[in-house]
Each structure stands twice: as structure tokens, then as C-alpha cells.
Amino acid sequence: MASSDGIRTFTPSSLATLRGHFTGLDTSLHGSKWDQLWTENFAPWDRGVPNPALDEVLTERKDLLGSVKLEGGKRKKALVPGCGMGYDVLLLAAHGYDAYGLEISENALKGARKTEAGSAGKEEYAVRDKGVGKGKVTFLSGDYFKDDFVKEVEGDGKFDIIFDYTFLCALPPSLRPAWALRKSQLLSPTGRLICLEFPSTKPVSSGGPPYALPPVVYEGHLPRPGQELAYDSEGNISTDKLGEEAKDGLVMLAHIKPKKTHQVINIGVDESGKVLDWVGVWAHK
């Protein structure tokens, strides 16, 4: 199912199809199944443009993110795992970052390169600061949980910005400890992790993908990367059983309610247009 223009939402039918596509499958097979969906042009999550909440944070919260360039003038590197059609990668480049989009789906990467090829002259990808200029765009094929793609990244393979959106919600809860550990490993010592928390109000018991991601999921896992956390029978984190935060854990710098996000009714916004998503900005201790 391809996305259409205007306000879009996951229909009950597309949600059921998406859940059924992964039911009972070993997680090692998920990559090929996502590629199959892209091949079939089934992408109800695809909005066709960058998320305005990311643009807002990049524009208005430089107090959290700092300069786009490092000392010496070298550009900071940004990563978007599960980048899909590449919209947010191109937005990060427009803000001046050398931006990397990572995808396990070759068909999604074909779409991302097509998006880049057609991006010239589009307002959403215009250079935000002419003094800084536009960063380089690189799309990588690889598995987020493995190191192969890191060999193609300039420098030490760590990133100054990591943007996570429609990525964690695509992963089954069993992968959350590894997801958090990987974030800790890939984020540079002074880097910032930007998590657009989506879907934050979806019932946890409804399953996925997309899996419900209330703020407590991030608050539980990111300070304890790699640790298995206790969940109750309904799928909620047992907050009374959380252990000590790890030395390599991340700390939240800000929890932001964005002015805008993608218009996904009853998932990103409610029926009145009120934003349901949150943005968390994280860093190393």
C-alpha cells in the first residue's frame, strides 16, 4: 500500500497486514521482510517529507546540539538508522551535517537515492545557513546491529547526531536492550541522540509493528544499554524493578513537545490535530 498525499493514517487493515507480516518470525528474518514490503510499495508509514519535529529541534535547540561543525571546521556526522526514503537524511544535510542514512532494505535505498536525485530546488531541503552550507549525503546498506557499515563511515565510525524515528517502533521489544547498547556505542562522546517518540499513546497491548513507545521505554532502556528489563504481562516496563543505571548509559537532556509532527491521526496527532509525539534528546554521562 503506497502512501497518498495529504493527512494519512494507518488503517485497521494496513496495521493488521503489517503485524501479520512479522508474526512468528525469527528476528533474523525481519530485514528481508521489510525489503519485501518496500518491493511491494507497501509503506503506510511513509509521509513523503522530513518530519517537522526534527527540523524544529535542529533549528531551535542549538543550545542542546551545539555547532554543526567541530573545532577545526570539520562537519559533524549524523546517522539515521532505518532511513527509508531518506527524507530526514537530506534534512540533516540541509542543516549542514554530513548525513548518513542506514538501511537493511536495498529497495528502500533505491528510493532514498531517487529522493536525493529529485531534491534540488525543494524548499524542505534548502540550505538552512549559507555560512555553514550543505553537508554530504551518504546512503549505506547494512544491519544496525553489526559493524560492517561502520567501515564506510569517515573517521572513528561514531556519530555526533543520531536520529531515531520509526526505527525502534519497528523492532520487537526483545531487541530493545541491543538497540540501546548500539546507540551508546555509535554515539560520539559529545554527541546527541534525538529520539522522536512514536507512537507514544498507542496501547502497549496492541502489538506491532509499529510497537507502542511511551516515554518510559526510552527512560528505561537508554540509561541501561544492553540490560534486560522486566516487563509485565501486558507489555509495560516494570518500573519498580529497574536496576541501577549503567556507567555507559545515556542521560536525557530534554523532553520536548514539538509544535508539529507528521499528521498520522490517532498515532502522531489526535483527531483535533494535537501533537501526541515527544522528542527526547540524550547524551553520554
N, C-alpha and C positions, 0 to 999 in steps of 0.2 A: 504494500500500500504506500504510494507516494504521498508526500505532504502537499497540500494545496496552499494558495495564498490566503492571507487574512488570519483571523483568530482560529487556531486549530486546537484540537484536544485529542487525547487518546479515547477512542470509542470503546465501549464494552467489548465489542467484537475484536478490535485490534489488540486490546490488552489480553484477552483470552488467548488469542493466537500467539502473542509474544510469550506468555507464560508457558503455554503448551509446547512451544518450540524447544524449550530447555528442560522440561520436566523429566526427571530421572536420569539426566545425562551426567557423566563424569565431567568435572570442570576442565579436564584436559581437552575435551572436545568442543568447548564453548567457542573458541576462536573461529573454527571452521563454520560453526552455526551462525555466528554473527556475519561472516563473509557471505554465507548463503542468503541472509536477509538483504544485504546490500545488493547482491546479484539480482534478487527478485524485486528490487526497488521498494522493499517494504521498510519504510523508515518514518513511522508516525512521530518520532521524536525530533525529526529534522525541521528546524524552523526557517532555514534558508538565509539567516543573517547572524552576526555575532550576538551574544547575549548582552543587552544594555546594562545589566548589573555589573558585568566585568568592566565595561567602558567607564561606568561611573566610578568604580574603585580606582582604576588606573588614572583617571582624570582628577578626582577629588581627594584621594587619600595618599598623596605623596608623603605625608607625614609618617605613614606606615611603610611605604615602599621605597622611599629614598630616590636618589637619582637613577635615571635609566642607564647611566654609564658608570663604570668603575673608575677608581683612581688610575690615571694614565690615559683615560679616554676610551678604553675598550668597552664595547656594549655588554650589558648583562644578557644572560641567556635565559630563555623562558621555555617551558615544556608544557604541552597539552597532551596528556595520555588519553587514548581513545578519541582522537581529534575529529573523527568522522569526515565531513566535507571540508574541514579546515577553516571555518569562519573565524573562530576565536584565535587561531594561529595568526591569521592575517591581521586581525585587530591588534594583537600584541606587537607585531612588526610595525604597524602604523604608529604605535606609541614609541617606537624606537628600539625595541628589544630584538635581538637575534632569536627568532622564534622557531621552535621545533615542534612538529606535530607527529605523534607516535600512533600507529595503527597496526592492529593484528590482521585487519582485513585489507587485502590487496585491492578489492573493488572499491572500498571506501577511499583508499589512497588515490585511485584513478579519479574519483570525484573531487578530492581535495586539490589535485593538480589542475583539474579543469576549473575549479573555483578560483585558484590563483591566476590562471591564464585569463580569466574574464574579469579580474578585479580592477583593472585600470579604469580610472575615472569614476569609480563608485564612491559615494560620499562616506560610507561606513569604513572604507579602507584608506581614506585620505590621511596624509601625514599630519599628525597632531601638533608637532612642534618642528618647524622648519629648521630651527637651530640644532635640533637633535637628529632629524632626518628619519628615514625608514630603515628598520633592521632587515636582516636577511631571513628568508623563509626556507626551512628545510623540512621535508616530509620523510619520515623514517618508517620502514616496515619492521615490526618486531613485537616481542612479548614484553610487556611492562615488568613482569616478574623475573625476567632473565637479563643478563648483561650484554648480550650480543649487540644491541642497538647503541649502547654507550660508546662503543669503539668508533662510531661515526660522528661523535659529538666533539667539537673543538674543546681543547683544554683538558681539565681533570674529569670531565663527564658528569659534573654536578651542575645544578641549575639555580639561578638566582630568583626565579619565579616559577612556581608550578601551579597550574590552574586545573582544578578538578571539578568537572560538571558533567552530568550524565555518564560518568565513568564508574564511580563507586556504586551508584544505584543499579548498574548493570551486573554487578558481581554478587554472587550468593554470599550470605553472611559468613560462611565458613572461610572465605578469603579475606575478611576484614583485618585479621592480625597481620597477614602478609602484606596487604595493601598499605597499612600504616607503617610497617617496617621499611617498605620500599620508599615511602615518602621521606622518612628520616634519612635514608641512605642517599637519595638523589638530591636532596635539598642542600645547597651550599651552607657553610657555617653562618653566613649573614643573610641567607635567602629568606623568602617569604612564600608560604603556601597559601593560595587563595582557594577556598572551598565554597562553591555555590551549592548550598544545601537544598537538594531537590530529589524527590518530593518530600517535603518536611511534615506535611499533615496527613499523608495517605495512611490508612490503617495498617499497622505493622503486620497484622494477621492476614492481610490480603496477598502476601507473597510477592513474587516478581519474576523477572524484571518488568518495570523498574521497582526495586525494593524500597520500602519506606526508609527515609533517613531523617528522623527527628534529630535535633541538635545533640542529644545525649550520645548518639553513635560516634560522632566526632570527638566529643568531650571524653568519651570512654577510651577509644582506641588510640588516638593520636598521642596522648601523653604516655601510652603504654605500648609502643610499637612491638609487634611480634607476640604479644601476650594473648593467650586465650582468655576471653572474658565470659562470665556466666550470663546466660540468657534464661528468661523464664519460659514457661510452656507456650506463651502467646507470641514469643519472639522479641520481647523487650529486654534490654540490658538490665541485669540485676544490680542497680547502683549501690545497694548496700553490701555487695560482695566485691566491689572493685578493690584491687590491691594497690600497693604503692606505685607512684608514677616512676617511670624508668629514667635513668640518667640520660639516655639518648632520646627521651621523649620530647615532643613538641609542646609549646605553650601558646595559648590563644592570646593574641594581641588586641583583637577587636571582634565584636559580633555585630554585624551591620544589617539593618533592614533596608534593602535598596529601594530606590524610588520606583524603578521599573525592572521588569524581568520578562522572559518570554511569556506570551499570552497563552498559556496552557490552562484552560479553565478547570477549576477544582483540583489542580495539581500545582501550577505555578502561581496562579491567581484565583480568587474566588469569583463567583458569578457577578459581583459588583465591580470587579477589577482590582480589588485589594490584593497587594502582593503577599504571597504566602512564603516565598523563598527567603532564606537568610544567606548572608555571606560571612564566613569565618576567615580571619587572617591569622596564620600561625607562623611560628619561628622556632628555631632551636633555643634551648635554655641558655 
